Amino acid sequence: MPKAGDTLWDIARDEVEKRENNGDDGKRVEVCEKSVLFMGSKNGGKTTIILRCLEREEVPKPTLVLEYTFGRRARRHNAPKDIAHFWEIGGGTSLLELIRIPITVNNIRSFAVVLVLDLSKPNELWMTMENLLQATRNHVNKILAKLEKTDPEVAAEIKQKMQNNLQRDHPDYDLVDPFPIPLVIIGSKYDIFHEFDSEMRKIISRTLRFVSHYYGASLVFTSKSEALLLKARALINHLAFGYDRSKSVSVDHSKPLFIPAGLDSLSQIGPPPTSDSNIGKMRANTPLELWKKVFEKTFPPRSFSDLQDSKDPAQVSQYAEYEVDVMRAQKNQEFEQYKRNASKSWKEMDFDPD
């Protein structure tokens, strides 16, 4: 009820606050906040996917370091809008240390990862995937180790949630190693990938199916096609806003893959695509290692140094700031002068012979 003396603006403000904080039945509704980290191949289309998920008509710009944005969505009419925090790491595998910035002990319960892999560059695919997922897993495991000491119930809840991606009666329940937080793997540039030789496509597709199933992740192939982007968006909206997860499945290697977590199986994927005699000669401690050896036999990896991004963000016009750049140029000149003076002084020093 409006109070005596309330102006029209006071009444309007109170009504807005009431609608934002309460559901249709008048009960208070908590606003849900979730976070998603996008990482993957350099120039793989991460920014484009984020903008499409947020329905923003913007021209994507290259992400050189770490970018942040957010989106808001209401689960139903007149309900408060949930918030999703979107983080994106640029530079491919060159900025692994930045993973620890967005993923913290405070948001780990509601955090998810989207790994975007460029299907048009299979020789970089495994190295990119392995380095990024391993760095993320190591960081998350450190957080979980701390939580086991400070809040063991939360740590157990996070681990159990990932185990639940597979039903206990699933034949692969004891054969997989779920990623510690929700994971979606997106194979981008399907339009280019579709032009590959059919056998190459089959090897890449089956390998990514295995990796996704092994980690308890969802897998989707996408491109600039609106229909394929909508499928990727559906998986991301599930992570970011809690939308119902799609239960449709596409495992035909001649078509774009779409496999939500837990809906694949090792029996359907089949063994690594190589002869039994070759498998017998390969030494591997885990199924994942075996698939890696088979994949890299067909697609020899580029060296890790080749995948590093040598571009200095401070020299990119996108981040230009006049005052800062002027001061930096001055300091660079002073430093160069200092080095010349120091070198000259060193040469002029007299040393006594032994």
C-alpha positions, 0 to 999 in steps of 0.5 A: 500500500502506498504511504501518505506523502508518497509521490507518483515516482515513489509508488512506481519505484516500489512497484518495480522493486516488488516485481523484480523481487517477487514471483507471480504468487507474491513470494520472494524469488531469488535471482540466479547467477551463473558464469560461463568461461569460453576458451579454445582455438584462436579465431575459432568463433568464440565471440561470435557464439557469445554475441549470438547467445545474447542476441546482440547484433554486433560485429565481433572483435578479436579477443586478445586477453580476457573479455567479460560481458553479461546477459539477463533472462527471465525464466517466465513472465513477470519473473526476475531476470537471472544473470549470466556472466560470460568470460572469454579468454583469447589467444588460443593456448597462450594465456592459460594462467588467466583461467584462474581469474574468472573461476573462483571459490565463490562461483565454482558451484555455478560455473561452466566451461565452453571449449570452442575447437576449430574443426578446420585445423585438425593438426591444432585440435588435440593440443589446444583441447588438451592444454586448455582442459588440463589447465582448467582441471588443475585450477578447479581441482585446487579449488575443490581441495580447499573446499573439502577442508572448509566446506566439504558438503559443497565439494561433495555436491559439485562432484556428485553433480558431474557424476549424475550426467550419467545414469548409474545403470549406464554401461560406461558409468565406471569407464569415464572420467567426468570433468569437474564442472559442466563442459560443452565442446563446440566444433566450429567452422563446420562449413569448412570441415564439411569439405574434408575427405569423408574418412578425415571427418569420421576420425575427427568426429569419432575422436571428439565424441569419445573425448566429450563422452569421457569427460561427461561433456556435451558436443555440438558442431556449428558454423555461421549457419543460423540453424547450427548456431541455434543448437549451440545456443540451446546448450549454452542457455542450459548452462547460463540460464538453466533452460531445459536441456535439449534431448535431441541427438545427432550422431551421423558423421556425415551431418553436424553432431549434436550430443547432449552430455550422457546421451552417447556410449562407448559402444556406439562410438566404437574403438579408435579408428585404426587397425587392431595390429596398430592398437597393439603396438601403441603404449597407452595408460588410459583410453584417452591416451590411446585415442590421442595417439591414434588421432595424432598419427593421422593429424601430427600436432603442431608444436606448442610454440607455434600455437602461442600468440606473440602479438602484444596487446599493448600495441593493438589499436583496439586498446589505444589510450592516448595518455597511457601510450604517450607515457609508455613511449616516454618510459621506453625512450628513457629505458633505451637511454639508460641501457646505452649509458650503462653499456658505455660506462661498462666499456669504460671501466678499467679492470686490473689484470690477474 
